[in-house]
Amino acid sequence: MTEQRKDILDMLAAGKITAEEAEQLIAALERDQAPAVAGHDVRQKGKVKYLRVVVDATDNGEPSRVNVRVPLQLLRAGVRLAALVPPQALVKANASLSDSGVPIDLTQLKPEQLEALVEHLDEVTVEVDSPDATVRVFCE
């Protein structure tokens, strides 16, 4: 707890300010501190909720932007649902994915493996710059 936050809570406890005033002061304090924290790109473990893909590109001289935000809960649910798919269907899906250039074995996806991946995703930021596009993949 910061010294400033403690001072606000002490004033509230002493009856010098109301709960609403304390809330406003704490909110203002957090707004002032947010840019300093954001500048260091510090995230708390376990707070990652989304996989984000942002693409800024130029197509035939026209700027375009793709901004995708995928909830990690959706990925977790997908892995759990894959366990319910009959093995014969997974073999066919694997073959189709492989034919499309995506060599993933869906029979090997396990929820605990996804959790390990998600745990480390918050440490990953991928940035690709080219003359026509900028691609960023990160977690938030």
N, C-alpha and C positions, 0 to 999 in steps of 0.2 A: 504494500500500500504506500502510495506517495505521501510525502509530508503535507502537501496541499489538500489532498483528499481527507487525510486525518484531521486537518484543521477544520474543514467543512463539517465533518461528522461531529467534531467536538462542539462547534457552534450550535449544531442542531440539538445535541444532547443537553447543552446548557440553556436551550430555549431562546437563543439570540436570533435564530432564523427559523422559518417554518420548513416543513418537509418539502413543500413545493419549491421554495427558494434553494434548498440544499440540492434538490434534483437538478434545477437549472444551473447551479454552479458546477456541479459534477459533470453535466453534459458539456458545458463550456470548456471545462478543464480537459475533457476527453477530446474535444475538437481541436484544442490547441496542441495536444500531444500526438494526435494521429499522424500529421505530416512527418514528424521526426521518426516515428516507428516505420511508416511506409517507406521512407527513404532507405532504410536498411533491409527492406524486404524480409522482415521477421514474421514468421507465422507460428502460431502455437500448434504443437502436435495434436492430432486428432480433430482439428477444426476444418480440414479440407472437405468440401462438400461437392465440388464441381470440377470436371475436366473441361478446360476451355480451349477452343481452337479459334484463332483469329487470323484471317487472311485478308490482306489489303493488296489488290492487284490492279493492273491496267490491262484491259482487254480491248484491242483495237482503238487505243487512245482514250477509252472511257474508264474512269476509275470504278472499281467494284469492291465490295467488302462482304466477307462472310464472317459471321460471328456466332459460333456454336457453343452453347453451354450445356453440358451433359451432366445431370445429377449422378453422382457415383452410386447412389441407391439404385438407379436404373441398371447399372452394370452388375451390382450385387444380385438384384432380382433376376436378371438374365442368366447368370451363372447357376442360380438355384433352379430356375426353370429348365435349364439344359439337362439337369439330372433326371427330369421327368420324361425326357424324350426317349422313345424306344431305341435300342442300340442299332437296329437296321436303318432307322432314319438318320442317325448320327453318321453312319458309314457313308450314306448317300450325300449328306451335307458336307462331310469332309472332302469327298471326291469333287463336288462342285466347287468348293472353296479352293481346292488345290488347282483345278482346271482354270480358275480365275486368277491364279497367281497369289493366293493367300494360303500358305501352308500351315494351317492351324488344325490341331487334332482336338476336336470338341469333346472327345471321350476323356481327355486328360484334364479338362477344366474342373477345378475343385474350389468350393467357396473359401477354404482356408488359404489357398494360393492367391486368390483375388485379394483377400485381406492383406496379405504380405505385400502385394503389389501396390495397393491403395496406400498402405502405410508409408511407402517410399516415394509415391508420386508427388507428395508435397515438396520434395527436394528437387524436382525435375522442372526445368524450363528449357524448351527447345525453341530456338529462333533461327529462321532461315531467311536470308536476304538475297534477292536476286534483282537484276535490273527492272523486272516487271512485277515482282511480288515480294511481299514480306509475310512470313508465316510464323505465328507464335502458338506453341502448345504449352499449357501450364495448368496448374491447379489453383483453386481459390476456395 
